[in-house]
Amino acid sequence: MEWNFFEARLKEIGAQSFTEAPLKEINNAMTKCGKLIDKCFNRNLGKVYRNVEFNHGLVNQLVALHFYRQGLFDVGDCFVAESHGESALSMRTQFWESHQILAQLQAGDLSGALAWAQEHHIALQQRKSSLEFRLQRLQFVQYLVEGKKALALEHARSSFGGFANNHMHEIQRLMGSLLWAGRLQMSPYVDILSNMDWDAIAFEFMHECCAMLGQSYNSPLFVTLCAGSQALPTLLKVAAVMGGKKHEWQSMAQLPMEIELEKGLQFHSIFACPVSRDQSTNENPPMLLPCGHVLCRQSIQKLAKAPTRTFKCPYCPSETTLSLCQQLHL
């Protein structure tokens, strides 16, 4: 009896219509979401596949190095053992040392990073890196925050001298902050505390470590996947336009259009001749005219018609000959 009354009351107030409308909207949204996923993620990637020489050993090495770069040494060792990619083990020790020091930094311990920076002092100077000074400054400020004025002064005397030429103003402010040891937050030097960015120091340390090892900061595997994922939609469109010309797609040495990648994925300069619109190659390198303009060699040869014949630059009134043009190396 009570249930019948409850059911009748629900019908009276139209509760079902109140719940059906939102559910219908959710159902429509979920249906559209599925269609968008199907539209954005093409399941048939075979359209853009090309028969290229595939070096399994190199790929296995990149995967193992990626694990070591991330500090996943157990996973990397397991992968190397199963893929027989022992060549990647040569970098394991260096990355192990880097991650040990990184763990110390994340725990607020500067000793390992300072020792590493001092060991690589000359190389860091050649790279014009400020990492060593930033570490020394951070150690100094840490002493001040802890109220250890004597230790801070001793550290400044022994460590700051070699950085005076490039960091004199900062060193002078650090010396002034000694008067406020233990109470920097109430001093005119409170901004010094903002430089205690441990995450930024850790990032710069790993960046310099990779540079010393002759490696880029980002994993080559990560960069390859990022670039491929950005290029894939364009490649799918090109493959669809070319349709049945599969043989032409497989043999194509250069894409018929430019693929835009974000700035972080652009590493090498690519020159496109402003006359022919062709990208430079080893057979058709960029050439510098005496007036400062640059054209590809084939364009210059077409303009000159003969090695000793004078021709006019297509972008200014200057005249020159093919022998006066210099090849550029990008």
N, C-alpha and C positions, 0 to 999 in steps of 0.2 A: 504494500500500500504506500509506504513511504517512498519507494523507488519510483513508482508511477507518478506520484506527486512531484518528485524531483525532476523527472524527465519532462513532465508537462510544463513545469516552471522554466526549464532550460529552453524549450521550444518557444515559450511565450516571450522570453527576453531576446530570442534570436542568437543564442550563444554559438550555435553551429556556424552561422554566417561570419561571426567575429573571428573564429579560428580558421575557417576555410580561406579567407582572403589572404592573410599573411602566409599561410602554407602554400597557396598558389604562387605568390610572389617568389617564395624561396625555391619552389620547384622550377619556375621559369628561369631563375638566376642560375640554378645548377645545370639546367639544360644548355643555357648559353655558355656557361663555363666550359662544359665538355666540348662544345663546338669550337670555342676559341683555342683550347688546348690542341685539338686536332688541326686547326688552321696554322698555329704557330710552330708546332712540332711535327715535322714531316717524318713519317715512319720509314719511308722508302729512301734511304740515303744512298742506295746503290746508283742512283742517277748521276751523282757527282763523283763516284768512285773512278779513279784512274789507275791503270796498271803501271805502277812505279816500283822501282827496286826497294824492297822493304828490308831494312837491317834489324833483325830481331834482337841481336846482341846489343845494339845501340839503344833500342827502345827499353830493353830490360835494365840497362845501365841508368837511363834517365829515371825510370820508376824507382830503382833502389836509391839513387841520389836524392830523389824527392823525399823519400821516407827519412833519410839521414838528415836532410836539411830541416825537416820538421821536428827532429829530435825523437823520432819513432825508431830507435835503433833495433829493438827486438823484432819489429815488423820487417825492417830492412834486412836484417840478418836472415830471417826466415825466407824472405823473397829471394835473396841472393842464393841461398842454399838450394831452393827448389828450381830456380831458373838457371843455375850454374853461371851466374854473372859475377864471377870473382873480381872482374876488373873494377867494379864499383867500390871494393873494399879499400882501395888505395886512398879514398877520400874520407873513409869512416873515422879514422883517428883524428883528423883535423876538425871535423864537425863535432865529434865527441868532446874535444877540448873546448870548442866554442860554446856548446850548450852547457857544459859544466860551469863556465864563467857566467853565462847568461842566467843560470839558476841562482848563482851567488848575487848577481845584480838584482834579481827579482826579490831576493830575500834581504836586500839593503846592505850587502857586503861588497865593498869596492876593491878589496885587496887583489882578487884575481884579475879584474879588468885593468887596474893600474899597472900590475906587473906585465900584462900583455901589451899595453900601450907603450910602456918603457922599452920593452924588448923590440917593438916595431917603430920606435921613435923616428928613425930616419925615413922609413917608408911612408909614415903618416905625414911627415913634413913635405915630402916630395908630392904627395897627393893634396897638399894644402888643407889637410884635415885638422879640425879643432877638437877632435875627440879627446886627446890626452889632456888638453887644458880644461875641458869641460869636466873630465873625471877628477882632476886635481881641485878644481873649484868646488865641485860637489862634496869632496872630502873635507875641504876647508869649512864650508857652510854647515856640514854635518857636525863638525866639532863645535862650531858656534852655537848651534841649536841645543847641543847637549851641555853648553856652558863651559866647555873645555878650552878656555882662552889660551892657556900656555901651549897646548897641543896645536891649536890653530895657528899661532904665531910661528911655532917651530916648523909646521908643515909649509907655511907660506915662504919662510926663508929658504927651505931646501927644495921647493918645487916650482915657485913662480918665476924665478930668475930667467929661465930659458924662454919664457913667453912674453917678456916685457916689450919686445919690439912690436908685436901684433896685438897685444891685449893690455896695454898700459892703463888705459882708462878703467877697465874692469878691475884690474889689480888694485888700483888706487882706491876704488870704492870698497873693495873687499877689506883693505887695510883699515879704512875708516869704520867699517862695521865692527871691528874688534872692540871698540869702545862700548858696544851694545851687546856684547856676548851674553847669551842666555835670555835676552829680552828684545830680540830682533823685531818681533811683531809690533813693538811700540816705538820703533826707531825710524829715521828717515831712509833706512836701507831695507825696509820691509819687502821691497820688490825683489831682493836677492832670493827670498824664499820661493818666489815663483819659478826660479830656475831649477828647483829641485824636482825636475820632471824625470822620474826614474824610467818611465816607459819610453820617453824620447831618447834617453841615454842608451837603453837596451837596444832600441831600433838602430841607432847610429853605430853601436858596437857591432851588431850582427852585419850591418851593411859594410863596415870596414873589414871585418873578418872575411866575408865573401870576396871582397876586392883583393885581399892579400892572397887568397887561394886561387885567384884568377877566375872566380865565378861571379855571375850576376847575382843580385840580391834575390830576385824572384826565381823560383824553380823553372828550368827550361820546360818541364812537363806542364806546369801551370800556365806559362806564357803560351805554349803551343795550343793548349785546349781553349784558352781565352780567345786567341786570334782565330782559331778554327770555328768556334761558335759564333763569332761576329761575322765571319766571311760566309758561313754556310747558307743563310737565306739568299744572298746574292748569287752564289754558285748554283743553288737550286733553280732560281729564276732563269739563269743563263742556260742550264741544262734543259729546262722545259722549252725555252725559245728555240734551241738548236734541234730539239725533237729527234728526228731519225738520223741526224748526222753524228752518230756515235763514234765512228772512226775519226772524224775531224776533231771531236772533243778529246779523244784519247791522245791524238798526236799534236794538239795545240801547245806551242811553246810559250805563248803569252796570252793572257786573258784579253778579251776585246774591250774591257772596261776597267776602271780603277775601283778597287775595293777600299772603302774608307775604314780605317781602324783607329781606335782611340790613341791619343798621343803616347800613353804609356806602353803601347805595343809597337811603336815606330823606333827602330834602332839604327837603320842604315839610310843614308841619303840616296834618294832616287832622282835622277835628273831627267826631265822630259824636254826635248828640244822645242823651243817656242816656234820654230819654222815648220818642222815635219810632224810635231806632236808625238814623236816616237820616244820611248824610254831609251836611255843610253845603255849600251852593252859593251863587252870587251872588244867586240869587232867595230862598234860605232860609239867610241867614247866621247865625252864632252870636251870641247876645245875652247880655250880662252883667246878671244881676239885682243889686239893691243888696246882697243878702246874700252875694254872691260866687259863687253857682252860675251855670252857663252852660247855656242851652238854645237850640235853634234857634228862629227867629222863628215858624214855623208852629205849633210846640208851645206857645209862649207865647200866640199868638193863640187857640188852641183852649182854653187854660186861662182866659184873660181873657174871651173871648166878646165883649167890647166894650172900646174904647180906654181908657175911664175906669173900668171896673169893677175892683175889687180882687180879686186872686186870691192863693192861698197857694202858696209855693214847694213843689214836690213832694219836696224833700229836707231842708227845715227848717221851723220854725214861722213864718218871716218872711212878711209879706204885702206886696204891692206892686201897681203898675199898669203897664200896657204902656208908658206915657209915660216911666216912670222907668228902663226897661231901655235899656242902651247896646249898640250894635252893635260887634262886635269884627272886626278885620281880621287875618286869618292870613297 
